[in-house]
Amino acid sequence: MTNFAMLRRGGLRWAAAGVVTALALSACSSTSGGSSGDAKSITFWYSTSAQDQGYTDLAKDFEAKEGIKVEIVNVPYDGYQDKLKQAAQANSLPDTASVPSLDTLWVNQLQDLSATANNATNNINKDLLTTQDSKVLAIPSDVTAAGLFINKTLFDKAKVTYPTDPSKTWTWDEFLAAADKVRTATKAKYDLVYDRSAARIRPWIYNHGGKGFQLGADGKYAPADATTVQALADFAKLNNDVIMPKSVWGAGADPNALFKSGQVVAYFSGVWQVADFADGITNFDWASAPTPAQPVHATDINLGGKVVAFNNGSKAAAAKKWVDFIFQRDNYTKLAQTNGYLPIEKGLTLTYPFKKQAALDSFALYVKEMELADPISASGQATGTKLLLAGKSVDDGLIKDEMAKLVNGKQDAQKTADNIVAGLNQQIG
């Protein structure tokens, strides 16, 4: 397994199993008052099962330059949020961290990272910052994006071409026609499998010109526009056990396993699959292909870890200095390359140590995809952050449940959209 073999799934971040630098939390955390240290050392919490080396290397460089030791604490992802809550209640938050999400319990203890975020040299994508009251509370360590994979072996066998440049992408109609030709010529089982996820249905809606499910000016989810409703209806029709298997969206079958079986022409998922495919697909050649635009070029952009600095008294200045060090252009380039990150900073030239050319090509394509993506691509994660900072949240499982009813013929697209909006508004009160 490569150093990248546990890439975040669809914005849900790294599934972690506390390896490497598994330090005791209570022993490494500093008190909010700063009485436990003289800023000669600070703590940095994050979670990974594989991507450790990048931060470890930066910590060594930081200590050599600033004389401040960074004690890295790898926290298992399951329970990470609870550990942060407990630390806040015990007045023992870490000095810095890469967190899965912010929490109203401790958000008021975060330092303003505006100076780092707005440093023109860093060229950080400001659309993806977490801000409140004109303060930058968190800077993403990396981003994820949804996208299309194809079984290149089947395309080559069928002598069907496909685009490789996102600026010259195909429409969904063109892609589906090509996939159908490949399936017919190669006797594959399905044209497409598509992740069963709210974060993946969003780009389908955006690609077709719909706005999806957005908060209105009153802070409630607005009724779905007609284009969104039509996009849902069109998506449901694809689940006919020829184009797409009904078992995924209708019953929760695993699309990843179906694609890796070699019997599916294409798979709509995201960048987090690259490492898995690089190691785990040996029975055929695969490739990333540009996301279809019909007519909107969009994806679903989610955030990886959110880097924060806590206001821990005498440790605060050193914590802020460490965060600034992470995002300095040269340092962040090393971090992104070593940890296999899609970058939050624009215009970087990155060399990833993947052994498979398909993986290298895939990352290059995703970088271009995000540069071309319509701004609506980041609206899902932005809405989630906005609700969180207001002390609210939604369970996206509602969308999957309502879509299952649509796919299984139990309700039409308008009813599905109405139920989703009503359910989301009920969740946020």
C-alpha positions as CSV (number, residue, x, y, z in Angstrom):
1,M,0.0,0.0,0.0
2,T,1.4,3.4,-0.9
3,N,1.7,6.4,1.4
4,F,-1.5,7.7,-0.2
5,A,-3.7,4.6,0.1
6,M,-6.2,6.1,2.5
7,L,-7.3,9.2,0.6
8,R,-10.4,10.9,2.0
9,R,-13.7,9.6,0.7
10,G,-15.9,12.4,-0.7
11,G,-15.0,15.0,1.7
12,L,-15.4,12.7,4.7
13,R,-11.6,12.9,5.3
14,W,-9.1,10.3,6.3
15,A,-10.3,7.1,7.9
16,A,-7.7,6.9,10.6
17,A,-6.2,4.2,12.8
18,G,-3.8,6.0,15.1
19,V,-0.5,5.0,13.7
20,V,2.9,6.8,13.9
21,T,3.5,9.3,16.7
22,A,0.6,7.9,18.8
23,L,1.3,10.1,21.7
24,A,-0.9,10.3,24.8
25,L,-3.3,13.2,24.3
26,S,-3.3,14.4,27.9
27,A,0.4,14.4,28.0
28,C,0.9,16.4,24.9
29,S,-1.8,19.1,25.1
30,S,-1.2,22.5,26.5
31,T,-3.5,24.4,28.7
32,S,-5.5,27.3,27.5
33,G,-3.8,29.6,29.9
34,G,-0.4,28.6,28.6
35,S,0.9,27.8,32.1
36,S,2.4,24.5,30.9
37,G,4.9,25.8,28.5
38,D,7.2,28.6,27.5
39,A,6.6,28.4,23.7
40,K,9.6,26.2,23.2
41,S,7.2,23.5,22.1
42,I,3.6,23.3,20.8
43,T,1.2,20.5,19.9
44,F,-0.4,19.7,16.6
45,W,-3.3,17.3,16.4
46,Y,-4.4,15.7,13.2
47,S,-5.6,12.3,12.0
48,T,-4.2,10.0,9.4
49,S,-3.7,6.3,8.7
50,A,-1.0,6.9,6.1
51,Q,-0.2,10.6,5.4
52,D,2.2,11.4,8.2
53,Q,5.5,12.2,6.6
54,G,4.7,15.6,5.3
55,Y,3.9,17.2,8.6
56,T,6.8,15.3,10.3
57,D,9.3,16.8,7.8
58,L,7.8,20.3,8.2
59,A,8.0,20.0,12.0
60,K,11.7,19.2,11.8
61,D,12.3,22.2,9.5
62,F,10.3,24.5,11.7
63,E,12.3,23.5,14.8
64,A,15.5,24.0,13.0
65,K,14.4,27.5,11.9
66,E,12.5,28.8,14.9
67,G,13.8,26.7,17.8
68,I,10.2,25.5,18.6
69,K,9.4,21.8,18.7
70,V,6.1,20.6,17.3
71,E,4.8,17.5,19.0
72,I,2.6,15.8,16.4
73,V,-0.3,13.8,17.9
74,N,-2.1,11.4,15.5
75,V,-5.6,11.1,16.7
76,P,-7.8,8.2,15.4
77,Y,-10.5,9.8,13.2
78,D,-13.3,7.9,14.9
79,G,-13.8,10.0,18.1
80,Y,-11.6,12.9,17.0
81,Q,-14.4,15.4,17.4
82,D,-15.3,14.0,20.8
83,K,-11.6,14.3,21.9
84,L,-11.6,18.0,20.9
85,K,-14.8,18.5,22.9
86,Q,-13.3,16.8,26.0
87,A,-10.2,18.9,25.6
88,A,-12.1,22.1,25.4
89,Q,-14.1,21.2,28.5
90,A,-10.9,20.3,30.4
91,N,-9.2,23.6,29.3
92,S,-6.5,21.5,27.5
93,L,-7.0,22.1,23.8
94,P,-4.0,21.5,21.5
95,D,-2.1,24.5,20.3
96,T,-2.7,23.8,16.7
97,A,-4.6,21.1,14.8
98,S,-5.9,19.9,11.5
99,V,-9.6,19.2,12.4
100,P,-12.4,17.4,10.6
101,S,-14.8,20.3,11.3
102,L,-15.2,23.2,13.6
103,D,-17.3,23.0,16.7
104,T,-19.3,25.8,18.4
105,L,-17.9,24.6,21.8
106,W,-14.4,25.8,21.0
107,V,-14.7,28.0,17.9
108,N,-14.5,31.1,20.0
109,Q,-11.0,30.0,21.1
110,L,-9.5,30.1,17.6
111,Q,-7.0,32.6,16.4
112,D,-7.5,34.8,13.3
113,L,-5.4,33.4,10.5
114,S,-6.2,36.3,8.1
115,A,-2.5,37.3,7.7
116,T,-1.5,33.8,6.4
117,A,-4.7,33.4,4.3
118,N,-4.4,36.8,2.6
119,N,-0.6,36.6,2.0
120,A,-0.4,37.1,-1.8
121,T,2.7,34.9,-2.0
122,N,0.8,31.9,-0.6
123,N,-2.0,32.3,-3.2
124,I,-4.5,30.4,-1.1
125,N,-7.9,29.8,-2.6
126,K,-9.9,32.3,-0.6
127,D,-13.3,30.8,-1.7
128,L,-12.5,27.8,0.5
129,L,-11.6,29.5,3.7
130,T,-13.7,29.3,6.9
131,T,-14.5,32.8,7.9
132,Q,-16.7,34.4,10.6
133,D,-17.0,38.1,11.4
134,S,-14.2,38.9,8.8
135,K,-11.8,36.5,10.6
136,V,-10.3,33.5,9.0
137,L,-10.8,30.7,11.5
138,A,-9.4,27.8,9.4
139,I,-7.4,27.1,6.3
140,P,-7.9,23.8,4.5
141,S,-4.9,21.6,4.4
142,D,-6.2,20.2,1.1
143,V,-9.3,19.8,-1.0
144,T,-11.1,16.9,-2.7
145,A,-13.2,16.9,-5.8
146,A,-15.7,14.6,-7.5
147,G,-14.9,13.2,-10.9
148,L,-15.1,10.5,-13.6
149,F,-13.0,7.3,-14.0
150,I,-13.1,5.1,-17.0
151,N,-12.0,1.5,-17.7
152,K,-9.4,2.5,-20.3
153,T,-8.9,-1.1,-21.4
154,L,-12.6,-1.4,-22.4
155,F,-12.5,2.0,-24.2
156,D,-9.3,0.9,-26.1
157,K,-10.8,-2.5,-26.9
158,A,-13.9,-0.8,-28.4
159,K,-11.8,1.8,-30.2
160,V,-13.8,4.6,-28.6
161,T,-12.1,7.9,-27.9
162,Y,-12.5,10.1,-24.8
163,P,-11.3,13.6,-23.9
164,T,-8.3,14.1,-21.7
165,D,-8.4,17.9,-21.3
166,P,-11.0,19.3,-18.9
167,S,-11.1,22.5,-21.1
168,K,-12.4,20.4,-23.9
169,T,-14.7,18.1,-22.0
170,W,-17.7,16.2,-23.3
171,T,-21.4,16.6,-22.3
172,W,-23.2,13.9,-20.3
173,D,-25.1,12.9,-23.5
174,E,-21.8,12.4,-25.3
175,F,-20.3,10.5,-22.5
176,L,-23.3,8.2,-22.1
177,A,-23.4,7.5,-25.8
178,A,-19.7,6.7,-25.8
179,A,-20.1,4.4,-22.7
180,D,-22.9,2.6,-24.3
181,K,-20.8,1.9,-27.4
182,V,-18.1,0.5,-25.2
183,R,-20.4,-1.7,-23.2
184,T,-22.0,-3.1,-26.4
185,A,-18.7,-3.7,-28.1
186,T,-17.0,-5.3,-25.1
187,K,-20.1,-7.0,-23.6
188,A,-19.5,-5.2,-20.3
189,K,-22.3,-5.3,-17.8
190,Y,-23.0,-1.6,-17.2
191,D,-22.2,1.8,-18.7
192,L,-21.7,3.5,-15.4
193,V,-21.7,3.2,-11.6
194,Y,-22.2,6.4,-9.5
195,D,-21.4,6.9,-5.9
196,R,-24.5,7.0,-3.7
197,S,-23.8,10.2,-2.0
198,A,-25.3,13.7,-1.6
199,A,-21.9,15.1,-2.4
200,R,-22.0,13.2,-5.7
201,I,-25.5,14.0,-6.8
202,R,-24.7,17.7,-6.4
203,P,-22.3,17.8,-9.5
204,W,-24.9,16.0,-11.6
205,I,-27.4,18.7,-10.8
206,Y,-24.8,21.5,-11.3
207,N,-23.6,20.1,-14.6
208,H,-27.2,20.2,-15.9
209,G,-27.6,23.9,-14.8
210,G,-29.6,23.3,-11.6
211,K,-28.8,25.1,-8.3
212,G,-29.5,22.1,-6.1
213,F,-30.4,22.6,-2.5
214,Q,-29.3,26.0,-1.3
215,L,-30.0,28.2,1.7
216,G,-32.2,31.2,1.0
217,A,-31.9,34.7,2.4
218,D,-34.1,33.7,5.3
219,G,-31.6,31.0,6.4
220,K,-33.9,28.1,5.3
221,Y,-33.5,25.8,2.3
222,A,-35.2,27.2,-0.7
223,P,-37.6,25.1,-2.9
224,A,-35.6,23.3,-5.6
225,D,-35.6,25.1,-9.0
226,A,-37.2,23.3,-12.0
227,T,-33.9,22.5,-13.6
228,T,-32.8,20.6,-10.4
229,V,-36.1,18.7,-10.4
230,Q,-35.6,17.7,-14.0
231,A,-32.0,16.7,-13.3
232,L,-33.2,14.3,-10.5
233,A,-35.7,12.8,-12.9
234,D,-33.1,12.3,-15.6
235,F,-30.7,10.7,-13.1
236,A,-33.4,8.3,-11.9
237,K,-34.0,7.1,-15.5
238,L,-30.3,6.0,-15.8
239,N,-30.9,3.4,-13.0
240,N,-32.3,0.9,-15.4
241,D,-29.9,-2.0,-14.8
242,V,-28.3,-1.4,-18.2
243,I,-26.9,2.1,-18.0
244,M,-26.5,2.0,-14.3
245,P,-27.4,-0.8,-11.8
246,K,-30.4,0.1,-9.7
247,S,-28.8,-1.8,-6.8
248,V,-26.5,1.2,-5.9
249,W,-28.8,4.1,-5.5
250,G,-31.8,1.9,-4.9
251,A,-30.3,-0.5,-2.4
252,G,-26.8,0.6,-1.4
253,A,-24.6,-1.8,-3.4
254,D,-20.9,-0.9,-3.5
255,P,-20.0,1.0,-6.7
256,N,-16.3,0.8,-6.0
257,A,-16.4,-3.0,-6.0
258,L,-18.5,-3.1,-9.2
259,F,-16.0,-0.9,-11.1
260,K,-13.0,-2.8,-9.9
261,S,-14.6,-6.0,-11.2
262,G,-13.8,-4.8,-14.7
263,Q,-17.4,-5.2,-15.9
264,V,-18.3,-1.5,-15.7
265,V,-17.3,1.1,-18.4
266,A,-17.0,4.1,-16.0
267,Y,-17.4,5.2,-12.4
268,F,-18.3,8.6,-11.1
269,S,-16.6,9.1,-7.7
270,G,-13.7,11.4,-6.8
271,V,-10.0,11.9,-6.3
272,W,-9.9,9.9,-3.1
273,Q,-10.1,6.8,-5.2
274,V,-6.8,7.4,-7.0
275,A,-4.5,5.7,-4.5
276,D,-6.9,2.7,-4.1
277,F,-7.0,2.2,-7.9
278,A,-3.2,2.7,-8.2
279,D,-2.7,-0.2,-5.8
280,G,-5.8,-2.2,-6.1
281,I,-6.7,-2.4,-9.8
282,T,-4.5,-4.9,-11.6
283,N,-6.8,-6.6,-14.0
284,F,-7.4,-3.6,-16.4
285,D,-6.0,-0.1,-17.1
286,W,-8.0,2.8,-15.7
287,A,-7.9,6.6,-16.3
288,S,-9.5,9.8,-15.0
289,A,-11.6,11.5,-17.6
290,P,-13.0,15.1,-17.5
291,T,-16.3,15.6,-15.8
292,P,-19.0,16.1,-18.4
293,A,-20.6,19.6,-18.6
294,Q,-24.1,20.0,-19.8
295,P,-23.7,22.9,-20.0
296,V,-22.0,23.8,-16.7
297,H,-18.5,22.7,-15.9
298,A,-18.8,21.8,-12.2
299,T,-17.7,19.3,-9.6
300,D,-18.2,19.0,-5.9
301,I,-15.3,20.5,-4.0
302,N,-14.9,19.5,-0.3
303,L,-12.2,20.3,2.2
304,G,-9.7,18.0,3.8
305,G,-8.4,18.8,7.2
306,K,-9.0,22.4,8.5
307,V,-5.9,23.8,10.0
308,V,-6.5,26.0,13.1
309,A,-4.5,27.7,15.8
310,F,-5.9,27.9,19.3
311,N,-5.5,30.9,21.5
312,N,-3.5,29.1,24.2
313,G,-1.9,32.0,26.1
314,S,1.8,32.0,25.9
315,K,1.7,29.3,23.2
316,A,-0.5,31.4,20.9
317,A,2.2,33.2,19.0
318,A,4.2,30.1,18.4
319,A,1.1,28.3,17.2
320,K,0.3,31.0,14.7
321,K,3.9,31.0,13.5
322,W,3.6,27.2,12.9
323,V,0.5,27.5,10.8
324,D,2.0,30.3,8.8
325,F,5.1,28.1,8.2
326,I,2.9,25.3,6.9
327,F,1.3,27.5,4.2
328,Q,4.5,29.3,3.0
329,R,4.7,28.5,-0.6
330,D,7.8,26.2,-0.6
331,N,6.8,24.4,2.6
332,Y,3.2,23.8,1.4
333,T,4.5,22.5,-1.9
334,K,6.5,19.9,0.0
335,L,3.6,19.0,2.2
336,A,1.2,18.6,-0.7
337,Q,3.6,16.4,-2.7
338,T,4.6,14.2,0.3
339,N,1.0,13.7,1.6
340,G,-0.6,13.4,-1.8
341,Y,-2.8,16.5,-1.4
342,L,-4.8,18.3,-4.0
343,P,-3.6,21.8,-3.1
344,I,-5.4,24.7,-1.5
345,E,-2.8,27.0,-3.0
346,K,-3.2,28.0,-6.6
347,G,-0.6,27.7,-9.4
348,L,1.7,25.2,-7.8
349,T,3.8,22.8,-9.8
350,L,3.6,19.5,-7.9
351,T,5.5,16.3,-8.4
352,Y,3.7,13.4,-6.7
353,P,5.7,10.2,-6.0
354,F,3.1,7.9,-7.5
355,K,4.5,4.9,-9.3
356,K,1.6,4.6,-11.7
357,Q,1.3,7.0,-14.5
358,A,-2.5,6.8,-14.4
359,A,-2.4,8.2,-10.8
360,L,0.0,11.1,-11.8
361,D,-2.3,11.9,-14.8
362,S,-5.3,11.8,-12.6
363,F,-4.0,14.3,-10.1
364,A,-3.0,16.6,-12.9
365,L,-6.5,16.4,-14.3
366,Y,-8.2,17.1,-11.0
367,V,-6.1,20.2,-10.5
368,K,-7.3,21.5,-13.9
369,E,-10.8,20.5,-13.1
370,M,-10.9,22.6,-10.0
371,E,-9.4,25.6,-11.8
372,L,-12.2,25.4,-14.4
373,A,-15.1,24.5,-12.0
374,D,-18.0,26.8,-11.6
375,P,-18.0,28.5,-8.2
376,I,-21.2,26.6,-7.3
377,S,-19.0,23.5,-6.9
378,A,-17.9,24.6,-3.4
379,S,-21.4,25.6,-2.3
380,G,-22.2,22.4,-0.5
381,Q,-19.3,22.5,1.9
382,A,-19.8,26.2,2.3
383,T,-23.4,25.7,3.4
384,G,-22.3,23.0,5.8
385,T,-19.8,25.3,7.4
386,K,-22.3,28.2,7.6
387,L,-24.8,26.0,9.4
388,L,-22.1,24.6,11.8
389,L,-21.0,28.1,12.8
390,A,-24.6,28.8,13.6
391,G,-24.8,25.7,15.8
392,K,-26.8,23.7,13.2
393,S,-26.1,20.7,11.0
394,V,-27.9,18.4,8.5
395,D,-27.7,14.7,7.9
396,D,-27.1,14.1,4.1
397,G,-28.5,10.6,4.6
398,L,-31.9,12.2,4.0
399,I,-31.0,12.9,0.4
400,K,-29.9,9.3,-0.2
401,D,-33.1,7.9,1.3
402,E,-35.3,10.2,-0.8
403,M,-33.3,9.4,-3.9
404,A,-33.8,5.7,-3.3
405,K,-37.5,6.2,-3.3
406,L,-37.2,8.0,-6.6
407,V,-35.0,5.3,-8.2
408,N,-37.3,2.5,-7.0
409,G,-40.4,4.2,-8.4
410,K,-42.1,5.1,-5.1
411,Q,-42.3,8.8,-5.8
412,D,-41.6,11.3,-8.6
413,A,-38.8,13.8,-8.9
414,Q,-40.9,16.8,-7.7
415,K,-42.0,14.9,-4.6
416,T,-38.4,13.8,-4.0
417,A,-37.1,17.4,-4.2
418,D,-39.9,18.7,-2.0
419,N,-39.2,16.0,0.6
420,I,-35.5,16.8,0.6
421,V,-36.1,20.5,1.2
422,A,-38.7,19.9,3.9
423,G,-36.5,17.4,5.7
424,L,-33.4,19.6,5.6
425,N,-35.4,22.5,7.0
426,Q,-36.8,20.3,9.7
427,Q,-33.2,19.3,10.7
428,I,-32.0,22.9,11.0
429,G,-35.1,23.9,12.9
